[in-house]
Amino acid sequence: MTRPKRWHRLIHKIPGQTYLWLAILIFGASSAVTRKLTQIGAQHFIDGRNPISLCNVLFVGNLCALIVMFLIYGRQWNKGTLTQLSRKDWFMLTTVAILSGALVPGLIFQALALTGVNNIILVGRLEPPLTMALSVWLLRERVNRWEVVGAGAAFVGVTLAILLQPPGAGMINMGSLRVGTGEAMAAIAAVASVASTIIVKEWLPLIPVGIFSIFRTALGTVIFFFIALVLYGSDHFVDVFSPFLWQWMLVYGAVIVVLGQSFWLKGLRASTVSAASLAGSFTPIVGILAAYLVLGEAPTLAQYIGGSLILVGIFLSQVGIWLETNHRVASGKVSSRQAEQEVESGMGFKGI
């Protein structure tokens, strides 16, 4: 009996920021791990099909995520809580589920099949400046000049990373500009994610996190499933129950979904907004390192140029967030759905 108690005390002594950084390591590597899984599947075809296709990874990964969410938040799904939600709440939840639960992950996974992981990570940095711009325009939120300059630098960095890419296959002609199809999908995903964030901040700030997360993931998974059936045919998910797929997805789910989400939630509850935001800002750096270590994908010159400006933007934005947090009257603990959404909106793709 003494040994479990010692472990219990030891776990409680771990600082909240430690959990945040562990989660960032996991989330940052998620894109590279996802691509690596599809490469493993390509070496073990079943009747000419890749059992670990990106669609299968997304579908089964969401199922794993739902299991974890029900274990963590299942108690929130009770009659008393659900009856307090209005028709408008359910309509907005449905809109968010379509955007961030189906459209965003679908586009990101499709982009992973068309372009490098580093490009997706850098393009994903469009989310923070777009979120800030729309929050000021639509929600009349106030931001300081550090955040504005940081967002501007990040936006220019993303633009350069896209436009300076060398010509290649799968490019889209936009007048005198040529943009890769994968990069364009990642950009559309960023815009859809920003729209979802704005809806949550304006209309759903008080929705319990369990109801929000489970409903978004469940409905998004169903919508993605039927869209994939329409686009790719009824045989697209024929290998979804393959033992080879599930043995890898159990590892993926245990690490990315269970450990990642558990560490992140544990860290959020024991850390300040500024600490969580600072940790989240390192997600792209971890992602680029993971792409190199896991996939051998070294950054290109365009990615170095754009990425350097993005890092400058992240640094300036963090200065602004730190100054803003120090002027708050409240304690600064991350305890609301809105605060968590603001932090997560700057992190990009988290594997599910």
SEVEXBA-852681 format. One line per 4 residues: number of its first residue (from 1); for each residue z, y, x of C-alpha. Coordinates in Angstrom, 1 decimal, decimal comma, padded with zeros to 4 digits. Example, Ala and Ser with C-alpha at 12.3 -4.5 7.8 and 13.67 -1.06 7.14 Angstrom:
BEGIN
1 = 007,8 -004,5 012,3 | 007,1 -001,1 013,7
***
This chain:
BEGIN
1 = 000,0 000,0 000,0 | 000,7 002,3 002,9 | -002,8 002,1 004,4 | -004,7 003,3 001,2
5 = -002,2 006,2 001,0 | -002,8 007,2 004,6 | -006,6 007,2 004,0 | -006,0 009,3 000,8
9 = -004,0 011,8 002,7 | -006,6 011,9 005,5 | -009,4 012,6 003,1 | -007,5 015,4 001,5
13 = -006,9 017,0 004,9 | -010,7 017,2 005,6 | -011,8 020,9 005,2 | -014,2 021,7 002,3
17 = -016,7 023,1 004,8 | -017,0 019,7 006,5 | -018,1 018,2 003,2 | -020,7 021,0 002,8
21 = -022,2 020,5 006,2 | -022,4 016,7 005,7 | -024,2 017,3 002,4 | -026,6 019,7 004,1
25 = -027,4 017,1 006,8 | -028,3 014,6 004,0 | -030,2 017,1 001,8 | -032,1 018,6 004,7
29 = -033,3 015,1 005,8 | -034,3 014,1 002,3 | -038,0 015,1 002,5 | -038,5 013,3 005,8
33 = -036,7 010,2 004,5 | -038,8 010,2 001,3 | -042,1 010,4 003,4 | -040,7 007,7 005,7
37 = -040,0 005,4 002,7 | -043,6 005,7 001,5 | -044,8 004,8 005,0 | -042,7 001,7 005,0
41 = -044,1 000,8 001,6 | -047,6 001,3 002,9 | -046,9 -001,5 005,4 | -045,9 -003,9 002,7
45 = -048,5 -003,6 000,0 | -048,2 -005,7 -003,2 | -051,7 -006,6 -004,5 | -053,1 -003,6 -002,7
49 = -050,5 -001,2 -004,1 | -047,7 000,6 -002,3 | -044,5 -000,4 -004,0 | -042,6 002,6 -002,6
53 = -045,0 005,2 -004,0 | -043,8 008,8 -004,4 | -043,8 008,4 -008,2 | -041,7 005,2 -007,9
57 = -039,3 006,9 -005,5 | -038,8 009,9 -007,9 | -038,5 007,8 -011,0 | -036,0 005,2 -009,5
61 = -034,2 008,0 -007,5 | -033,6 009,8 -010,8 | -032,2 006,7 -012,4 | -029,8 006,3 -009,5
65 = -028,8 010,0 -009,8 | -028,1 009,5 -013,6 | -025,8 006,6 -012,9 | -023,8 008,7 -010,4
69 = -023,8 011,7 -012,8 | -022,4 009,6 -015,6 | -019,7 008,3 -013,4 | -018,7 011,8 -012,4
73 = -019,3 013,8 -015,5 | -019,4 011,3 -018,4 | -016,3 012,6 -020,0 | -017,9 015,9 -020,6
77 = -020,3 014,2 -023,1 | -018,0 014,2 -026,0 | -018,5 015,3 -029,6 | -016,2 018,4 -029,2
81 = -018,2 019,8 -026,3 | -021,6 019,0 -027,7 | -021,0 020,5 -031,1 | -020,2 023,9 -029,4
85 = -023,8 024,1 -028,1 | -026,2 026,1 -030,3 | -029,8 025,4 -031,0 | -030,7 028,2 -028,5
89 = -028,6 026,4 -025,9 | -030,5 023,1 -026,4 | -033,9 024,9 -026,4 | -033,0 026,6 -023,1
93 = -031,7 023,3 -021,7 | -034,9 021,6 -022,7 | -037,0 024,4 -021,0 | -035,0 024,0 -017,8
97 = -035,3 020,2 -017,9 | -039,1 020,6 -018,2 | -039,3 023,1 -015,3 | -036,7 021,8 -012,8
101 = -036,3 018,3 -014,0 | -040,0 017,3 -014,3 | -042,4 019,9 -013,0 | -040,6 020,9 -009,8
105 = -039,9 017,4 -008,4 | -043,3 016,1 -009,6 | -045,1 018,9 -007,7 | -042,9 018,5 -004,6
109 = -043,5 014,7 -004,4 | -047,3 015,2 -004,9 | -047,2 017,9 -002,1 | -045,5 015,4 000,2
113 = -048,6 013,2 -000,2 | -050,9 016,1 000,8 | -049,3 018,1 003,5 | -046,7 018,0 006,2
117 = -043,0 018,1 005,5 | -042,5 021,2 007,5 | -045,0 023,1 005,4 | -043,1 022,1 002,2
121 = -039,8 023,2 003,7 | -041,1 026,6 004,7 | -043,0 027,2 001,5 | -039,8 026,3 -000,4
125 = -038,1 029,4 001,2 | -040,1 031,4 -001,4 | -037,3 030,6 -003,9 | -034,5 033,0 -002,6
129 = -036,6 036,2 -002,4 | -038,4 035,5 -005,7 | -035,0 034,7 -007,4 | -033,5 037,9 -006,1
133 = -036,6 040,0 -007,1 | -036,6 038,6 -010,7 | -032,8 038,9 -011,0 | -033,0 042,6 -010,1
137 = -036,0 043,2 -012,4 | -035,1 041,1 -015,4 | -031,3 040,8 -015,2 | -030,6 044,2 -013,7
141 = -028,5 042,6 -010,9 | -027,5 044,8 -008,0 | -028,2 043,7 -004,4 | -027,5 045,4 -001,1
145 = -030,1 046,5 001,4 | -029,3 043,6 003,8 | -030,3 041,1 001,1 | -033,5 043,1 000,3
149 = -034,6 043,3 004,0 | -033,7 039,6 004,5 | -035,7 038,5 001,4 | -038,6 040,6 002,6
153 = -038,6 039,0 006,0 | -038,4 035,5 004,5 | -041,3 036,3 002,1 | -043,5 037,5 005,0
157 = -042,6 034,5 007,1 | -043,6 032,1 004,3 | -046,9 034,0 003,8 | -047,7 033,8 007,5
161 = -046,8 030,1 007,6 | -049,3 029,4 004,8 | -052,1 031,7 005,8 | -052,1 030,9 009,6
165 = -052,6 027,2 009,0 | -055,7 025,8 010,7 | -058,6 024,8 008,4 | -058,3 021,3 007,1
169 = -059,2 018,9 004,3 | -057,9 019,7 000,8 | -058,1 023,5 001,1 | -058,4 025,7 -001,9
173 = -060,6 028,8 -001,7 | -059,0 031,9 -003,1 | -061,6 034,6 -002,3 | -061,4 035,2 001,4
177 = -058,2 033,1 001,7 | -058,0 029,3 002,1 | -054,7 027,7 001,1 | -053,9 024,0 001,4
181 = -053,5 022,1 -001,9 | -050,1 020,7 -000,9 | -048,8 024,2 000,1 | -050,1 025,6 -003,2
185 = -048,2 022,8 -005,2 | -045,1 023,6 -003,2 | -045,5 027,3 -004,0 | -045,9 026,6 -007,7
189 = -042,8 024,4 -007,6 | -040,9 027,3 -006,0 | -042,0 029,6 -008,8 | -041,0 027,0 -011,5
193 = -037,7 026,5 -009,8 | -037,1 030,3 -009,8 | -037,9 030,5 -013,5 | -035,4 027,8 -014,2
197 = -032,7 029,6 -012,2 | -033,3 032,8 -014,1 | -032,9 031,0 -017,4 | -029,7 029,4 -016,3
201 = -028,2 032,7 -015,0 | -029,2 034,6 -018,2 | -028,7 032,1 -021,0 | -026,8 029,0 -019,7
205 = -024,0 030,3 -017,4 | -021,2 028,7 -019,4 | -022,8 025,2 -020,0 | -020,6 022,5 -018,5
209 = -022,2 021,2 -015,2 | -022,1 017,6 -016,4 | -024,0 018,3 -019,6 | -026,5 020,5 -017,7
213 = -027,1 018,0 -014,9 | -027,3 014,9 -017,0 | -029,5 016,4 -019,7 | -031,9 018,0 -017,1
217 = -032,3 014,8 -015,1 | -032,6 012,5 -018,1 | -035,1 014,5 -020,0 | -037,0 015,5 -016,8
221 = -037,3 011,8 -015,9 | -038,7 010,9 -019,3 | -041,2 013,7 -019,3 | -042,3 012,9 -015,7
225 = -042,8 009,3 -016,6 | -045,1 010,0 -019,6 | -047,1 012,7 -017,6 | -047,6 010,2 -014,8
229 = -048,8 007,5 -017,4 | -051,3 010,0 -018,8 | -052,6 011,2 -015,4 | -052,6 007,9 -013,5
233 = -052,7 005,1 -016,1 | -050,4 002,5 -017,5 | -050,4 000,5 -014,3 | -049,0 003,3 -012,2
237 = -045,4 002,1 -012,5 | -046,2 -001,6 -012,4 | -044,1 -002,1 -009,2 | -041,1 -000,1 -010,4
241 = -039,0 -003,3 -010,7 | -040,1 -004,6 -007,3 | -037,1 -006,0 -005,3 | -038,6 -004,5 -002,2
245 = -038,6 -001,1 -003,8 | -035,1 -001,4 -005,1 | -033,6 -002,6 -001,9 | -034,7 000,6 -000,2
249 = -033,9 002,8 -003,2 | -030,4 001,4 -003,3 | -030,0 002,7 000,3 | -031,8 006,0 -000,7
253 = -029,6 006,4 -003,8 | -026,4 005,5 -001,9 | -027,0 008,1 000,8 | -029,1 010,9 -000,7
257 = -027,8 010,7 -004,3 | -024,2 009,3 -004,1 | -023,0 010,6 -000,7 | -025,1 013,8 -000,8
261 = -024,0 014,9 -004,2 | -020,4 013,8 -003,8 | -020,0 015,7 -000,5 | -021,7 018,8 -002,0
265 = -019,5 018,9 -005,1 | -016,4 018,2 -003,0 | -017,3 021,0 -000,6 | -018,2 023,4 -003,4
269 = -014,8 023,0 -005,1 | -012,9 023,7 -001,9 | -015,0 026,4 -000,4 | -016,0 030,1 -001,0
273 = -019,4 031,2 -002,3 | -020,2 032,7 001,1 | -019,3 029,5 003,0 | -021,4 027,4 000,6
277 = -024,3 029,9 000,9 | -024,1 029,9 004,7 | -024,2 026,1 004,8 | -027,1 025,9 002,4
281 = -029,1 028,4 004,5 | -029,3 025,8 007,3 | -031,1 023,3 005,0 | -034,6 024,2 006,3
285 = -033,5 024,0 009,9 | -032,1 020,5 009,3 | -035,3 019,6 007,5 | -037,6 020,6 010,3
289 = -035,4 018,7 012,9 | -035,4 015,7 010,6 | -039,2 015,8 010,2 | -039,5 015,7 014,0
293 = -036,9 013,0 014,6 | -037,8 010,7 011,6 | -041,6 011,3 011,4 | -042,5 012,8 014,8
297 = -043,9 015,9 013,0 | -043,6 018,8 015,5 | -044,0 022,3 014,1 | -047,3 024,1 014,6
301 = -047,8 027,6 015,9 | -048,1 029,0 012,4 | -044,9 027,2 011,4 | -043,1 028,6 014,5
305 = -044,2 032,2 013,7 | -043,4 032,0 010,0 | -040,2 030,0 010,5 | -038,9 032,6 013,0
309 = -039,3 035,3 010,4 | -037,7 033,1 007,8 | -034,7 032,6 010,1 | -034,4 036,3 010,6
313 = -034,5 036,8 006,8 | -031,8 034,1 006,3 | -029,5 035,8 008,8 | -029,9 039,2 007,2
317 = -029,4 037,8 003,7 | -026,2 036,0 004,9 | -024,9 039,3 006,2 | -025,5 040,8 002,8
321 = -023,8 037,9 001,0 | -020,8 038,1 003,3 | -020,4 041,9 002,7 | -020,8 041,4 -001,0
325 = -018,3 038,6 -001,1 | -015,7 040,6 000,8 | -015,9 043,3 -001,8 | -015,3 041,0 -004,8
329 = -012,0 041,3 -006,6 | -012,1 037,6 -007,6 | -011,0 034,9 -005,3 | -014,6 033,9 -004,5
333 = -014,1 030,1 -005,2 | -017,2 028,4 -006,5 | -016,1 027,3 -009,9 | -018,8 028,3 -012,4
337 = -022,2 026,9 -013,1 | -023,8 030,2 -012,4 | -022,3 030,5 -008,9 | -023,3 026,9 -008,1
341 = -026,8 027,5 -009,3 | -027,1 030,7 -007,1 | -026,1 028,7 -004,0 | -028,3 025,8 -004,8
345 = -031,4 027,9 -005,5 | -031,6 028,8 -001,9 | -031,5 025,2 -000,6 | -034,8 023,9 -001,8
349 = -035,6 020,2 -002,3 | -032,6 017,9 -002,3 | -034,3 014,5 -002,7 | -033,9 014,2 -006,5
***
